[in-house]
Amino acid sequence: MYLTQEVKAELFKKHGGSETNTGSTEGQIALFTYRINHLTEHLKRNHKDFNTERSLVRLVGKRRSLLDYLKKKDIEKYRELIKELNIRK
């Protein structure tokens, strides 16, 4: 499994503030980014996997809506997170 408990805990600790703060916007965006990167690598090897491609598009949409929410809520955190996760807009 590519996403273990330790990886999740580390992501939320780094971006969400603590390991138990799994509902924070920053933590969710970081988790989605990690999953998007994994699925992108998978699709580079398996270009005919259309179910994974659909899942990837849905994840990108979810991340986009969370980023829009964060942008409205706190622009400084938004800019910091974009830079930290290397997400270009």
N, C-alpha and C positions, 0 to 999 in steps of 0.2 A: 504494500500500500504506500502510495507516495505521500499521503498526508497523515502523519502519525500524531498522537496526542502531544508529543514533545514539540513537534513543529508548530502545531496550533497554539500551544501554550506560549511558545517563544514569540510568535507573531503578535498575539494579543498583549503580551507583556511589553513588547517594544512599541506597538502602535496604540494599544487600547488603554494603557496605564497599568493594568494588572492582568494576571492570567485568568481571573474570574470575570473580568469585565468584557464578556463576549458580545455584548449588544452595542458597544460603542461604534459610532459611525466610522471612525478611523480604523478600528480593528476589522470591521466587516470589509472595508475597502481593501485593506492589506490582504485579507484572506481571499477575496475575489481575485485580486491581482496575482496571488500565488497560484490559484487554480487556473486562471487564464493563461499564465505562462506555461503551466504544465500541459494544458490542452493544446496550446499552440505547437509545442514540441511534438506532441502525439500526432497532430494533423500534418506536420511536415513529413513524418514517416508513413502515415496512412491517409493519403489524400482522398480516398473514396469513402471514408467513414463519415457519412452524412449525419448520423445521429449525434456524433460528437461535435460536428460543426454547428448543428442547431443548438446544442447545449452551450457552446462557446458564445454564440451570438446572444443568447439569453443572459448569460453571465455578464457580458460586456454591457448590455442594456441595464441590468441591475446596478452594476458598478457606476454607470453613467448617472443614473438617477440619484444614487447616494452621493456622488460627487457634486451634483447640482444642489442637493440639500445642504451639504457642507459648505458650499460656496455662498449660499444665501445666509447660512447661520454664522459662519466665522471665516472670513476670506483669508486671514493669516494662516490658520490651520490648513486650509485648502491648499494654499501655495506651498506650504512646508511639506505637506504630504505628497503633492505632485512631484516635487523635487526629490524627495526621499525615495519614492517608489519608481522614479523614472517613467512616469506616465506623461506622455505628451498630449497636448490638446489641439 
